[in-house]
Amino acid sequence: MTRAQRLTFLAIALVIAVVAVVLLASGGDDDEPATTSTDATPTATPTPTAEGTVEETPTPTSTPQPQAPLLTPGKVTNLRFEQGDTVRFRVRADVTDHVHVHGYDLMKDVEPGKTIAFSFPATITGIFEIELEEAGEQIGQLRVDPD
């Protein structure tokens, strides 16, 4: 065997040894349990650019909206919005009645133990009573300020 052949075999053996070390060091260890995450985090989505490089753009995540205020008999809840906003609130009553938003002249039926939701644009400015109509009980005061 010539010296060149021995150096070639030595180089091949060295390459095989390096590849083996890299493969063994990089993982494949099945003894570790797989972990999962329940937290939603934004992930980056690769986007190709005109130059051919990849640019990372974050994927948007949804933000939960807070629940609308809950109006119940026994107290007057003050609601305040600006003209142009969307008025949102919920009503729960212990009797069958009609919920009436004065000024806007909106009315919905409510049953005992059930919750109903109101959502409408704040187009009229002023201060308006929200009441259980048949009981004659005010449960809310809606204030809409000019924008």
C-alpha positions, 0 to 999 in steps of 0.5 A: 500500500502506498503512502497516498493510499494510507493517507486516503484511508486515514482521511476517510476514517477521520471523516467517519469518526467526526460524523459518528461523534456529531450524530451521537452528540446531537441527540436521538436519546430516547430516554428523555420524555417528550415535553409539550407546552400548553402556553400559546406563544407567537411563532415566527413564520419565514417569509421570502424577500426579494433578495432571496433571503428569509425574513421572520414575521411574527404570527399574530395571536388573539387577545381575549376580550374582557366580558361585558359588565353584568347588571343585576337587580339590587344595585345600579351599575354605571356604564360610560362610553363615548359616542361611536363606541359599541355599548356592551353589557349583560343582564341577569334577573331573578324574575321574568321581565323586560330590560329597557334601555331608555333613550335608545328604546331597546328592549329584551326579555329576560328569564329567571336565572338566564343572562342576556347580552346587549350590544349596540352603537353609542349614537345618542349622547346623554344619560339613560336609565336601564331598568327592569320594565315591569318591576320598575327597578333601575339596574343601570345608568348609561352615560354616552359622552360626545367624542 
